[in-house]
């Protein structure tokens, strides 16, 4: 434990922990971890979740409606058109549809006010960028009440984000990086009004921005997350999420920002024994038989992957699970037919992988490290093993041509019987990613993009795409949308429905 320099005795504190991540289907893992660490150190913790006051998170990957194809055509066009009026209208609508706005914000404020009336010693708020307006209100209330309030979240490893949020009126401190090793000391100091400057990853208003806390090395040393206080009665089913490691075993894709956030910097993994012990605990304590592994790629460590498959059913008999994997690369990825059959026998029901595009040319430019034919083999083997497969793809990567869209459409069409869901999104220029840096440094190479870099951004960088104006591009895009719609219109297999919407 870290210690103050003033020799003041450490005391326990009452902590109001606010979870604005607000997953609609399962408790928030980082919040459960912080709760476990603080309670283990002797602090009293009260959890406030918007779900408890009727504010639910957005559903994910629901079955498409008959009219969804036409709706998607309009959304795609409005997202990348260069027409100024359409862009302004889209931004206005997007602002109104953000989580925690309007009536939702009022319910969150009312519930928070009731929790704040108990006068906790410290308030901790875990949030994403999209909740900035809500956080501003909650922080202001804490400042008015004279209660220290500390904000953290996965994205504050970005200097731009940290600098923007550090100006919130009433804020005591902002935390960037993995906080488990020092959250106890942070709470003790804050509860006494002591100086927080100098703690790892902790920035305070009026002082220089602190670098993010270093990545945690020994993940097996973390406690089992404490989910006791989450509003279990409001979840549609009992699901718990587990993280076996932090970071990505591949970690070089040009478009990905996950490896830049708190848990993504460098790859580290837990032992299979440690993960199985957590599984057993949750299965027995909460009666959970549905698990979601939130690792960026669960097969990044093959010893962990195969150990998990070997021991899962002994730890949680009869349970089902879902995860993401990196498929289609060279060498042993633990995803051959025999491995997939072993995973299915262990309870793996649904799996997702990032295909991104059916164009090998673009995959190479993205540095995905996969081959289209290897992806095809994986899909066929997973289907043969009886595993429901979901893939993610996107359009609009710089340099994309109609032929690339046609390749993506052909890929979906060829694997329509092996795919249960396709999550198709639009390319976002995310700050700090290699492709964002390249676009800014070499704008002349991307004449099709109208990019608004402007001041430092904390979310995606606005851009419009001139390619949508060309008929060949639109024709190929519509073909891809039709292929995806055809897959997403079908119901999930009966065995996979319990985990529908989880990922």
C-alpha positions in Angstrom: 0.0 0.0 0.0 1.1 3.6 -0.6 1.3 5.9 2.4 0.9 9.6 2.9 4.0 11.6 3.8 2.2 13.3 6.7 2.0 10.1 8.8 -1.8 10.6 9.2 -3.4 7.2 10.2 -5.2 5.5 7.4 -9.0 5.2 8.0 -11.8 3.4 6.2 -14.3 5.5 4.3 -17.9 5.3 3.1 -17.9 5.3 -0.7 -20.7 5.9 -3.2 -19.7 4.1 -6.4 -21.6 5.3 -9.5 -21.6 2.9 -12.5 -22.5 4.9 -15.6 -21.2 2.1 -17.9 -24.7 0.6 -17.4 -24.7 -2.6 -19.5 -28.2 -3.8 -20.1 -27.5 -7.5 -19.8 -24.9 -8.0 -17.0 -23.1 -6.2 -14.1 -20.1 -4.1 -15.0 -16.8 -6.0 -14.4 -14.5 -3.0 -13.6 -17.0 -1.7 -11.0 -17.3 -5.2 -9.5 -13.5 -5.3 -9.2 -13.3 -1.8 -7.6 -16.0 -2.8 -5.1 -14.1 -6.0 -4.2 -10.8 -4.1 -3.7 -12.4 -1.4 -1.5 -14.5 -3.8 0.6 -11.4 -6.0 1.0 -9.6 -2.9 2.4 -12.3 -2.3 4.9 -14.3 0.5 3.2 -18.1 0.7 3.1 -19.4 0.7 -0.5 -22.8 1.7 -1.9 -23.4 1.1 -5.6 -25.6 3.4 -7.7 -26.5 2.0 -11.1 -28.9 3.8 -13.5 -30.5 0.5 -14.2 -31.9 0.5 -10.7 -33.9 3.6 -11.5 -35.1 2.4 -14.9 -32.4 3.6 -17.2 -31.3 0.6 -19.3 -28.4 0.3 -21.7 -29.0 -0.1 -25.4 -29.7 -3.6 -26.8 -27.1 -5.2 -29.0 -27.5 -7.1 -32.3 -31.2 -7.8 -32.1 -32.9 -9.6 -34.9 -33.4 -7.3 -37.9 -36.9 -6.2 -38.8 -38.3 -6.5 -42.4 -37.8 -2.7 -43.0 -34.3 -2.6 -41.5 -32.6 -2.8 -44.9 -34.1 0.5 -46.0 -33.4 2.1 -42.6 -29.8 1.1 -42.9 -29.5 2.6 -46.4 -30.7 5.9 -45.1 -28.4 5.7 -42.1 -25.3 4.9 -44.2 -26.0 7.7 -46.7 -26.6 10.3 -43.9 -23.5 9.2 -42.1 -21.0 9.7 -44.9 -22.7 12.2 -47.3 -20.9 15.6 -47.7 -24.2 17.5 -47.7 -23.8 20.1 -44.9 -27.5 20.2 -43.9 -27.7 16.4 -43.5 -24.6 16.4 -41.4 -26.0 19.0 -39.1 -29.3 17.2 -38.7 -27.5 13.9 -38.0 -25.3 15.5 -35.3 -28.4 17.1 -33.7 -30.3 13.7 -33.6 -27.2 11.9 -32.4 -26.9 14.3 -29.5 -30.6 13.8 -28.5 -30.2 10.0 -28.6 -27.2 9.8 -26.4 -27.6 7.7 -23.2 -28.6 9.7 -20.2 -30.3 12.6 -22.0 -33.8 14.1 -21.3 -35.9 11.9 -19.0 -33.1 9.5 -18.4 -30.8 12.2 -17.1 -33.6 13.4 -14.7 -34.0 9.8 -13.3 -30.2 9.5 -12.9 -30.1 12.8 -11.1 -32.9 12.0 -8.8 -31.5 8.6 -7.9 -28.0 10.1 -7.3 -29.4 12.8 -5.1 -31.0 10.2 -2.8 -27.8 8.3 -2.6 -25.8 11.5 -2.0 -28.1 12.5 0.9 -26.4 9.7 2.9 -23.3 11.9 2.9 -20.6 9.4 1.7 -17.0 10.4 2.4 -16.1 10.0 -1.3 -17.9 9.6 -4.6 -16.3 7.5 -7.4 -17.8 7.7 -10.9 -17.0 5.2 -13.6 -18.1 6.5 -17.1 -17.6 6.6 -20.8 -17.4 9.8 -23.0 -21.0 9.6 -24.0 -22.0 10.4 -20.4 -20.2 13.7 -20.2 -23.3 15.8 -19.6 -24.5 13.4 -16.9 -21.1 13.4 -15.2 -20.9 17.2 -15.3 -24.2 17.4 -13.4 -23.3 14.7 -10.8 -19.8 16.3 -10.2 -21.4 19.7 -9.8 -23.8 18.3 -7.2 -20.8 16.8 -5.2 -18.9 20.0 -5.4 -21.9 21.9 -4.0 -22.3 19.4 -1.2 -18.6 19.5 -0.4 -18.0 15.8 -1.1 -14.8 14.7 -2.9 -15.7 13.2 -6.3 -13.3 11.3 -8.4 -14.0 10.2 -12.0 -12.4 7.4 -14.0 -13.0 5.3 -17.1 -11.2 3.3 -19.8 -10.7 6.3 -22.2 -8.8 8.7 -19.9 -5.5 7.3 -21.0 -6.0 9.8 -23.8 -4.5 13.1 -22.9 -7.2 15.0 -24.9 -10.0 13.3 -23.0 -8.3 13.7 -19.6 -7.6 17.4 -20.2 -11.2 18.0 -21.3 -12.8 16.3 -18.3 -10.3 17.7 -15.8 -12.1 21.0 -16.2 -15.4 19.7 -14.8 -16.6 22.1 -12.0 -16.5 20.5 -8.6 -14.1 17.7 -9.7 -11.6 16.5 -7.1 -9.5 14.2 -9.4 -9.5 12.2 -12.6 -8.0 8.7 -12.8 -6.4 7.3 -15.9 -5.1 3.7 -16.2 -5.6 0.6 -14.1 -6.5 1.8 -10.6 -6.8 -1.4 -8.5 -3.3 -1.2 -6.9 -3.9 2.3 -5.5 -7.7 2.8 -5.3 -7.6 2.1 -1.5 -5.0 4.8 -0.8 -6.8 7.2 -3.2 -10.1 6.8 -1.2 -8.3 7.2 2.1 -6.6 10.3 1.1 -9.7 11.8 -0.5 -11.8 11.1 2.5 -9.4 13.1 4.7 -9.0 16.0 2.2 -5.3 15.0 1.7 -3.4 15.9 -1.5 -4.0 13.3 -4.2 -1.3 14.6 -6.5 1.5 12.0 -7.0 -0.6 8.9 -6.9 -0.3 6.8 -10.1 -2.5 8.1 -13.0 -4.3 10.7 -10.8 -4.7 14.2 -12.2 -6.0 17.1 -10.1 -7.4 20.4 -11.4 -4.8 23.1 -11.5 -1.8 20.7 -11.7 0.0 19.2 -14.6 -1.7 16.2 -16.2 -0.4 12.9 -14.8 0.6 10.1 -17.1 -1.7 7.0 -16.9 -1.0 4.5 -14.2 1.2 1.7 -15.5 -0.4 -1.6 -16.6 -0.9 -4.1 -13.8 1.4 -7.1 -14.2 0.1 -9.9 -11.9 -3.6 -10.2 -12.9 -4.0 -13.3 -10.6 -3.5 -11.0 -7.7 -6.8 -9.3 -8.3 -9.7 -10.2 -6.2 -12.9 -11.9 -7.5 -15.3 -9.1 -8.5 -18.1 -8.3 -6.1 -21.5 -8.2 -7.9 -23.7 -8.4 -4.7 -25.2 -4.9 -5.1 -26.1 -4.8 -8.7 -29.9 -4.7 -9.6 -30.1 -8.4 -10.5 -33.9 -8.3 -10.7 -33.7 -5.9 -13.6 -31.6 -8.0 -15.9 -33.4 -10.1 -18.5 -31.2 -13.1 -17.6 -28.4 -13.8 -15.1 -25.2 -13.2 -17.0 -21.7 -12.5 -15.6 -18.8 -11.2 -17.6 -15.2 -12.4 -17.0 -11.9 -11.0 -18.3 -9.1 -13.6 -18.5 -6.5 -11.1 -19.6 -5.9 -7.5 -20.5 -4.7 -6.3 -23.9 -4.7 -8.0 -27.2 -2.4 -10.8 -28.3 -2.4 -9.3 -31.8 -2.7 -5.6 -31.1 -1.5 -4.0 -34.3 -4.7 -3.3 -36.4 -4.5 0.2 -37.8 -8.1 1.2 -36.9 -8.4 -0.2 -33.4 -8.5 2.1 -30.3 -9.1 -0.7 -27.8 -5.3 -1.2 -27.3 -5.0 2.5 -26.3 -7.5 2.4 -23.4 -6.9 1.5 -19.8 -7.0 -2.3 -20.1 -5.6 -2.6 -23.6 -2.0 -1.4 -23.2 0.2 -4.4 -23.5 -1.0 -8.0 -23.3 -1.2 -9.8 -20.0 -3.1 -12.9 -19.0 -4.4 -14.8 -15.9 -3.7 -18.4 -15.3 -6.4 -20.9 -16.2 -6.7 -22.0 -12.6 -7.4 -18.5 -11.4 -10.1 -18.0 -14.0 -11.8 -21.3 -13.3 -11.8 -20.4 -9.6 -13.7 -17.2 -10.4 -16.1 -19.2 -12.6 -16.8 -21.6 -9.7 -17.4 -18.7 -7.3 -19.9 -16.9 -9.5 -21.7 -20.1 -10.4 -22.2 -20.9 -6.7 -22.7 -17.5 -5.3 -25.1 -16.0 -7.9 -26.5 -19.1 -9.5 -25.2 -18.0 -12.9 -25.2 -20.3 -15.8 -24.4 -17.8 -18.6 -21.0 -16.2 -18.9 -19.6 -13.7 -21.3 -15.8 -13.4 -21.7 -15.0 -9.8 -22.5 -11.4 -10.3 -23.7 -10.5 -8.6 -26.9 -9.4 -12.1 -28.1 -9.9 -15.0 -25.8 -7.5 -17.2 -27.7 -4.5 -14.8 -27.4 -3.0 -17.2 -24.9 -3.4 -20.8 -26.1 -2.6 -22.4 -22.6 -5.4 -20.3 -21.1 -7.8 -21.0 -23.9 -7.3 -24.7 -23.8 -7.2 -24.9 -20.0 -10.5 -23.0 -19.9 -12.1 -25.4 -22.4 -10.8 -28.4 -20.4 -12.0 -27.2 -17.0 -15.1 -25.1 -17.6 -17.8 -27.6 -17.0 -16.2 -28.9 -13.8 -16.2 -25.3 -12.5 -19.7 -24.4 -13.6 -21.7 -27.5 -14.6 -24.3 -26.9 -17.3 -23.2 -23.3 -18.0 -23.0 -21.7 -21.4 -20.6 -19.0 -22.5 -19.7 -16.6 -25.3 -16.4 -14.9 -26.3 -14.4 -13.1 -29.0 -11.5 -14.8 -30.9 -8.9 -13.8 -33.4 -9.4 -16.1 -36.4 -7.9 -16.5 -39.8 -4.3 -16.0 -39.0 -1.2 -18.2 -39.5 -0.1 -21.0 -37.2 -1.9 -22.6 -34.3 -4.7 -20.3 -33.0 -6.5 -23.0 -31.1 -9.4 -22.8 -33.5 -9.1 -26.0 -35.5 -12.1 -28.3 -35.7 -11.0 -30.4 -32.7 -10.4 -27.3 -30.5 -13.8 -25.9 -31.5 -15.5 -29.2 -30.7 -13.8 -29.2 -27.3 -15.0 -25.6 -26.7 -18.5 -26.5 -27.7 -18.5 -29.5 -25.3 -17.3 -27.0 -22.6 -20.3 -24.9 -23.1 -19.2 -22.4 -25.8 -22.5 -21.4 -27.4 -21.7 -18.2 -29.4 -18.4 -16.8 -30.7 -17.6 -13.5 -32.5 -14.7 -12.6 -34.6 -13.7 -9.4 -36.4 -13.8 -10.1 -40.1 -13.9 -6.3 -41.0 -13.9 -6.9 -44.8 -13.9 -9.6 -47.3 -11.2 -7.8 -49.3 -7.8 -9.3 -48.8 -6.3 -6.0 -50.1 -7.9 -4.0 -47.3 -7.2 -6.6 -44.7 -3.5 -6.3 -45.5 -3.7 -2.5 -45.3 -5.4 -2.8 -41.9 -2.6 -5.1 -40.7 -5.2 -7.7 -39.6 -2.8 -10.6 -40.1 -5.5 -12.8 -41.5 -6.3 -14.5 -44.8 -9.9 -14.6 -46.2 -9.6 -18.3 -47.0 -8.6 -19.0 -43.4 -11.5 -17.0 -42.1 -13.8 -19.1 -44.3 -12.3 -22.3 -42.9 -12.9 -21.1 -39.4 -16.6 -20.2 -40.1 -17.2 -23.7 -41.6 -15.5 -25.5 -38.7 -17.3 -23.4 -36.1 -20.6 -24.2 -37.7 -19.7 -27.9 -38.0 -18.9 -27.9 -34.3 -22.3 -26.5 -33.5 -21.3 -23.0 -32.4 -23.3 -19.9 -33.3 -21.1 -17.4 -35.1 -21.3 -13.6 -35.1 -18.9 -11.5 -37.1 -18.2 -7.8 -37.1 -17.4 -5.9 -40.3 -17.3 -2.2 -41.4 -17.3 -0.1 -44.5 -15.5 3.1 -45.4 -11.9 2.3 -44.7 -9.6 4.8 -46.5 -9.0 3.6 -50.0 -12.0 1.3 -50.1 -13.3 0.8 -53.7 -16.5 -0.8 -55.0 -14.6 -4.0 -55.7 -13.8 -4.2 -52.0 -17.4 -3.8 -51.0 -18.4 -6.5 -53.5 -15.8 -8.8 -51.9 -17.4 -8.2 -48.5 -20.9 -8.9 -49.9 -19.6 -12.0 -51.6 -18.1 -13.2 -48.4 -21.4 -12.8 -46.4 -23.4 -14.4 -49.2 -21.0 -17.4 -49.4 -21.3 -17.9 -45.6 -24.9 -17.1 -45.0 -25.7 -20.5 -43.7 -22.7 -20.4 -41.2 -23.4 -16.9 -39.9 -26.1 -16.1 -37.4 -25.4 -12.4 -37.0 -23.3 -9.8 -38.9 -22.6 -6.5 -37.1 -21.9 -4.1 -39.9 -20.8 -0.6 -38.9 -19.2 2.5 -40.5 -15.5 3.2 -40.3 -14.7 5.7 -37.5 -11.5 7.8 -37.4 -10.5 7.2 -33.7 -7.9 9.5 -32.2 -4.6 8.0 -31.5 -5.0 5.1 -33.9 -2.3 4.5 -36.6 -4.8 5.2 -39.4 -5.9 8.5 -37.8 -2.3 9.6 -37.5 -1.6 8.7 -41.1 -4.7 10.5 -42.4 -3.7 13.7 -40.6 -0.1 13.5 -41.7 -0.8 12.6 -45.3 -4.1 14.2 -46.2 -3.2 14.4 -49.9 -3.3 10.5 -50.0 -7.0 10.5 -49.0 -8.8 13.0 -51.3 -12.1 11.1 -50.8 -12.2 12.1 -47.1 -13.4 15.4 -45.8 -12.0 15.4 -42.3 -12.5 17.9 -39.5 -9.5 17.4 -37.2 -9.8 20.8 -35.5 -9.1 20.8 -31.7 -8.1 17.7 -29.9 -11.0 15.2 -30.0 -12.0 12.8 -27.3 -14.3 10.7 -29.5 -14.3 9.9 -33.2 -13.0 12.6 -35.6 -15.9 13.9 -37.9 -15.5 13.1 -41.5 -17.5 12.8 -44.7 -16.8 10.5 -47.6 -17.1 11.6 -51.3 -17.2 8.0 -52.5 -20.9 7.7 -51.6 -21.6 10.0 -54.5 -20.5 7.5 -57.1 -23.1 5.0 -58.4 -20.7 2.0 -58.5 -19.9 2.5 -54.8 -23.5 2.9 -53.8 -24.5 -0.2 -55.8 -21.8 -2.3 -54.1 -22.7 -0.9 -50.7 -26.4 -1.7 -51.2 -25.5 -5.3 -52.2 -23.6 -5.7 -48.9 -26.4 -4.2 -46.9 -28.9 -6.7 -48.5 -26.6 -9.6 -47.7 -26.2 -8.6 -44.1 -29.9 -8.0 -43.7 -30.6 -11.5 -45.1 -28.4 -13.0 -42.3 -29.7 -10.8 -39.5 -33.4 -11.4 -40.4 -33.1 -15.1 -39.4 -33.8 -16.2 -35.8 -30.9 -17.4 -33.8 -30.7 -21.2 -33.2 -32.6 -22.3 -30.1 -29.4 -23.2 -28.3 -27.9 -19.7 -28.7 -30.9 -17.6 -27.8 -30.1 -17.4 -24.1 -27.0 -15.3 -25.0 -28.7 -13.2 -27.7 -27.9 -9.5 -27.3 -25.0 -10.2 -24.9 -22.5 -9.8 -27.8 
